[in-house]
Amino acid sequence: MFKKILIANRGEIALRIMRACHELGIQSVAIHSSADADSLHVKYADESVCVGKPASGDSYLNVPNIIAAAEITGAEAIHPGYGFLAENAEFAQICEEDKFSWIGPSAEIIRKMGDKATARKMAVAANVPVTPGTGLIDTVDEAAEAAKEFGYPVIIKATAGGGGKGMRVAWDEDELRTNYVAARTEAGASFASDEVYIEKYIVNPRHVEVQLMGDNFGNVVHFGERDCSVQRRHQKLIEEAPSPAVNDDLRKRMGDAAVRLAKAVGYTSAGTVEFLLLEDGTFYFMEMNTRIQVEHPVSEMVTGIDLMKWMIRVAAGEKFDFKQDDIQVQGHAIECRINAENPERNFMPCPGRVFYYHAPGGPGVRVDTHIYSDYMVPPYYDSLLAKIITHGKDREEAVARMRRALAECVFEGLPTSKSFHLEVLNNPTFLEGKATTSFLEDELSHLQEGLRVRAKTEEA
């Protein structure tokens, strides 16, 4: 087992990794920007190193400085968390070449599965269903010909990156020609690659993903599925496990497909295979995330397995001490991402000082956060303040506990998305388990009206 791990990230995920390290008897090294000197992950680390100025490019994406921090502190391994450099194959390769153990899949696997066009080919080869689509498209005329073959609507997708960048939906040829240029431009600016491909756009699917992990002995297991359909501009807001739309037979078929793909590419460490699920139970491969996900806690809550510890153990050369049949989904878990945003103003980010913070508690409640009273939320990074996760014997109890937890949670000093989540949890479509990826678009006016009524009630 490792003696010391450098955590190449910040915020709640850095703390999550750190806690796993401490429970395994491993020392942790935090990196931070000058803006994050007072962050909780710095305070809780055994050692910390400032790696640059506030901007991500000068700090959390500054590979030479991060490697230097690992060298001077004597770290044996590097854990990238999610975001930043987590799916950067070049960084993974540098770590490997510099003799640091990389806590994640190999650079080769990140490279293969990070390119969406290549990942589609791998999925087809592994007999995993994919939506009708193309290989790389070089011209807008090629895109138009492909769209004629599949029929509109279609979606233009960047082969690199994620988070909804470099993606545009087109409902007709005029829109396709405009959005093709926009998608390539955004992809080039975001990922240093403007390569795109075309897929048939599936209207109103559910977004369901399968959490899996592989060790270095050829074993791959999955931990059930998560439903991530409540999202805004491809950014997930609420996740739950298991999906209310998945029965035992479908769960097995989706899990088997995910494991089949992972085995075909020789996958190790934690990863997620994402699917689009139709109402009739048809599902299509969308992409594979070669890292731990923001929403991994809901899978931990329903299976009782610490995914972060197992990422570390796998990287240290340990073999799973469980098999697929040992993994049982118990009860239901929900995660709400609380952001420093104003939902009434188009979810505008609102960095600033948290004058007072009070965490919820009680049965079945978990909070992953780096926030504390008098903490200054910097404007340089994402707006995530906390992940509140609840677990219950069934979905109804998990929802009830989430309502209670949100009501107990206090963030004073800046707007947050807490009230928005409470509105979602009272929405009939969500409560019936029927939310699709168009949920927020369809229900936004009702949710915002609920927010206005709630605000007036609280003022009174």
N, C-alpha and C positions, 0 to 999 in steps of 0.2 A: 504494500500500500504506500501511497505517496506520503511524504512528511510535510510538504508545503505546496500550496496551489495558488497561483496568481489568478485573480478574477478580472477578466478584461471587460468590465461593464460597470454599470452604476445603478443606483436606485434599488427598487424592491427586488429585482432579480439578482443583483449582487449580494444582497442580504440573504436571499433564499439559498444561494450556493454556499455562502459563508456558514450558514447554520448547518447545512449538510456536512460541510468540512469539519466543523467543531464536534458534531456528534460522532464522526468517524475518527476523531483524534488527530485531525490534520490542521496544520497552521494555515491561515489565510492571509493573502496579500491583496490589499485593495489598491486600485489605481483611481485617480481622480483628476479632474480639471481644477483650475484655480477657483472656478465658480462653485465647485462641489466640496470645498475644503471642510465644510461643516455638515456634510451629509451623513446620515446614520450609518451607511455602509463603511465610511471611513472611521467612524467612532468605534465600531464593533470589530474591525479587523485587527489581526495581530500586528500587522505592519501596513503602512500605506506609503504610496509614492505619487507625487504630483507629476503628471505626464504632459501638462501643457495648459494653454490658455482656454477660456470658456468654449470657444467654438469646437464642435465635434472633430472637425478636420485637424485641429491643432492638439487634440487630446485623445478622445476615445477611438479615433480612427488613425492616430499617429503610430503606425506600426513600429518604426525604429525606437521610439520612446518606450513603447510597451515592452518590446523585447529587452531593452536595456533595463527596465524595471524588474523584469523576471531574472535577468542575469545578476544584478547587484543584490537582490534579496535571496538568491539561491533557490528560487522556486523550481520545482521539478516538472510541473504541469501547468497548463493554461486552460481555463474554462471561459468560453466566450459568452455564455448566456444566450440571449436572443437579441436581434437587432445589431446595430453597429457592425462588428466583424464576424458575427456568428456564422454566416454563410459565405464568407470570403475565402475562396479556395487558395488564393495566393498567401493569405495570412496563415491558413492552416499548414500550407506547405513550408513556409518559413519556419514555423514552430517545429515542424517535424525535422527540417534540415538542421536547425539549431539545437536539436536533441531535447526539446521540450515535448512532453507527452501532450497531445491535443485531445481535449475531452469533448469528443464529437466524432462524426464520421470522417473518413480520410479525405484529403484534398481531392483525390480522384473522384470519389463518390459525390462530393459537394459540386464539383465541376459538371459531372454528368447530369445529376438530378436538378441542379440549379438552372440549367438551360432547359426551358420548358419544351422546346421542340424535340430535344434529345430525350427528355423524360417521357414524352408521348410515345416515341419509338420504343423505348424500353417497356412501357406499359403494354403496348400492342404485342411485343415479343413474349411478355409474361402472361398473355391471355387475360389482361385486365381491360374492361370496356372503356373506350374513350369516345368523346363526342366527334362527329364528322369534322375533319379539319385538314390543314395543309402542312407542308414543311415550310421552310423560310420563304417569305414572299419579298421579292426585290423591287417590284414596281406596283403602282396603284392599279395599272391595267390588269396585272396578274391577280391582284386582290379582287377586282371587279369580276373577273372570270370565275374565281373560286366561289364568290358569293352567288353567282348565277347557278352554280352547280348545287350548293347546299340550300339555297333559298334564304331570304332575309327573315329575321334579323341575324346578323353575324357580329362577332366580337373580334377586334384586332388586339393582339396580345404581344407584349414585349417578351422575348425569350429569356431575358435576364431579370433579376429583381423580383419585386412583389409589392404588397401594400396598395395595390390598385393603380400604381403608376405605369404609364405606357399601355393602358387598356382603354379602348373606346368601343362603344356599341354603335352599330349602324343599322338603321331600319330601311334604308333604300340606297341606291347607288350614289346619289348626290351627297348624302351624309357619309357614305363610305369614303368617297374621295377626299372630303374635308378631314374626316377623323383619322384616315390613314396617315396623313402628313402630321397631324397633331400627336398621334401615338408615337410615331418614330421620333419626332422632335423631343417629346417628353422622355422617352426611353433613352435617347442619346445623352440628354442632360442629366438624367438620374443614375444611369448604369454604365456610362461610357460605351454603350453598344446600342445602336438603333435598329437591331434586327427584330423583325416581327413575323408573326404567322397569323392565320385566320382560322377561327372555329365557328361552327354553328352556335348561335347564342340560345341558350336554354332559358325560356321565359318562366319566371316564378319558381325556380327550384328551391330545395332546401340545401344548405351548406352543411354537410356532415363529414367529419374527419375521423380517421382511426389512428389512435396513439399506438405506436409500436416501439420495440427496442430489439437490437441484436447484440449478441456477445461475440467474442473472437473465436468461438468454437462451432460456428455454423448454426447456432440457435437463434431463432427470431420468434418473438411472441407479440401479441397485441393485447391492449388493455381496454377493449371496447371502444365505442364511438362517442363523439361529442357533437352536439348540434350547435352550430355557430351562425344560424340564419339571421339573428337580429344584428344587423350591421349597417353602417353608414359609409357609403363610398368605398366599399370593400374592406372597411375597418370594423372588426368585430367589437360589439359592445356588451353583449350578454352571451354566455356559453353555458351549456348544461350537458350532463351525462347521467343516464343514457338519453338518446334522442327520443322524444315522444312519438316519432314517426317510424321507429325501427322496431320490428318484432324479432323474436329469437332466430327465425330462419334467415331474415335479411341481415341481421347482425353477424351471423356466421359467414354468409356469403361475402359481405363487405370486409370482414376481418380476414378471411382466407385470401381475398384478392390483394389486400394490403401486404400481407405476409408473403404472398407469392412474388409480388414485385420486389419487396425488400430482399428476399433470398436471391432473386435473379441478379441483383446488382451487388450482392455480397455486403449488404448493409450492416453496419455496427453502430452502437450507441442509440440515443433516442431520436425518433423522427416521427413525422406525421404524414399520412397519405390523405389527401383531401378529395372529396367526391361531391358531385352535384347529384342530388336525389330527387327523382320525380315522384308525383303522387301515386303512380302505379307500381312503385318499388324498383323501377329501372334506375340504375346509377351509373355515372360516368366519372372516370378519373379526371381530376383537374390539375393537380400538381403535388409535389412532395416537398415538404419543408424539412431540411436536413439539420435540425436543431431542436432544442426544447422550445415549447410554445408558451406564450403568455398564459394560456388557459390550462396548462398542465395540472393545476391543483384539483380541478373537478375529477380528473381521472384518478388522482391519488386518493381522493375522498371516497370514491365508490369501490376502489379495489383494495385500499389499505396498503398499497405498495409505494415506497418512496422512490420516485423516478430519478430525483436528483442524486441520491446516494448511489443508485445503480448506474447512472452515467459515469460517476467517478470510479466505481468498482470495475466496470467494464474496461475503462481506459487503463486501469491498473492491472488488467489481465485476468480478472476473476470471471468465473463461469456462473451462469444463472443457477440458483439453487431452487428454482421452481420451473414448472412446465406450463404449457397453455391451459391444461385442464385445472391447474391450481388457481388460476386467475378467475375469480368470481365477482361479478358486479353486484354490489349490495346497496340497495336504496337509490337515492337520487341526489345529485349535487348541482348547484347553480353558482355561477360566478358573475358578478357585476363589476365592470371596470369603472371606477370613479375617477373622472378626469377634472382638471382645473379648466373647465370650459363653461360657456354660457349657452345652454340649449335654446334659450329664447332668442338668441342672436346668432343663429346658424352655427351653433357650437364653437363660437369664437374662443380661442385659447385665452386664458386669463391668469398669467403668472403673477406672483405676488407673495405677500407674507401670510402664512397660516398663523393667526394670532392664538388660536386655541384648537386643539384636536383631542377628541375623545373617541376611542375605539369601541366598537360593539363587542359583546361577549355572550356567554351563555351556551347552552347545549347546541352542538352542531354548527358552530360559527368559527370560521378561520379568517384572519386578515393578514394579507401580505402587503406591507407598506414600508416606506422609508421616511414617512412624515412624522413630525412631532410638533408640539406647540412652539410657536415662534420660529418655525422653519420658513426660509425664503425659497419659494419655488422659482427656479431660474427660467429665463425665457429661451434658453438655447436648445432645449431637448423636448421630448414628447411630454404631453400634459398629464400623464398617468400619476395619480396621487396614491391610489390604493386599489387592491383587488379584494373584494369581500366575497367569501365563499361560504355557502351553507350546505349542510347535508341533512337529509331526513330519511325516514323509512320509505317514503314515496315522494312523488313530485309535489303533491299538495302540501306536505309538511315542509319540504325544502323551500317552497315559495313563501309559506307563512313565516318561516324563520328568516328568510331574506327580507321580507317586509319589516319584521321586528328589528333586524340588524341595521337596516338602513335608517329606520326611525331613531335608533340609539346613537348612530354615528354622527359626530359633530365636526364640521370644518368651518371655523369662523375666520372671516377676513377676506375671502375671495369666492366667486361663484364656482359651483361644482355641478356635475351631472347627477348628483344624488336624487334630486326630485324627479328628474327624467326617468330614472330607473323605477322609482315608485309608481309612476304613471304606467310604464310598460307592464309592471307586475299586476296592475289592475285592469289591463286591457283584455277584453273578451277573447280576441283572436289568439293572444299569447297564452292565456289561461287554458284555452281549449287545445293547446299544443299544435296550432296550425300555422304558426308564423313561417313565412318563406323569406327569401332574400329581398323581396319587395316590401316587407312588412313596414319598415320605417317610412318609406316613400308613400305607402298607402295610408298609413295611420298618423302621419306627422301632424296634420292639422288638429286632429282630435287630441293627440298627446300634448301639443303646445297649448291648446285651450285648457286642458287639465292643469298644466303648469301655471297658467295665469290664475285659475280659480284657486289653486293651492297657495299661490303667493299671496292673494288677497286674504285668504282665510288665516294664514300665518301672521299677516300684518295686523289683522283685527284682534 
